[in-house]
Amino acid sequence: MPPTDNEYKKQESELDELYRDIILDHYRNPRHRGHLEKPTTSKEGYNPLCGDEVTVELTVRDGVIEDVAYVGSGCSISQSSASMMADAVLGKPLKDVKHLIDTFTSVMRGSDDFDPDELGDLEALTGVRKFPVRVKCATLAWHTLDDAVEESPAS
């Protein structure tokens, strides 16, 4: 038997709360925040609409992201997204990273054609799509990563 409207609303509310918790955890306890000792590439990104900024640093060896770090300032969405992004791409081949960048940015533009397992914690950011002005916050680090990957050795 399918859930009733009230059960569906309760499940949706609980999922929204879980997603908020994931986003806040990455904001309060950022992963990979800081600088790399000797990055092979570094790119800066800036969102002039709200003032968010991020610098993404990569160490790429043999076509794989060996290390990643970011620094920046801005809203909880932009900084949480940068933290989740760094977690998601560490240790991955550049071709897989390009696919993830394309998938994530497509999802943020409204696509529902994605595998939730592929996104992992990044799925928490899908709620941002309800607020179009905040999509740029969520994708800033990803566009900056894309620029860094394009300039990386073996890309």
Secondary structure, DSSP 8 states (H G I E B T S, - for coil): ----HHHHHHHHHHHHHHHHHHHHHHHHS-SSBS--SS-SEEEEEEETTTTEEEEEEEEEETTEEEEEEEEEE--HHHHHHHHHHHHHHTT-BHHHHHHHHHHHHHHHTT---S-HHHHGGGGGGGGGGGSHHHHHHHHHHHHHHHHHHHHSTT-
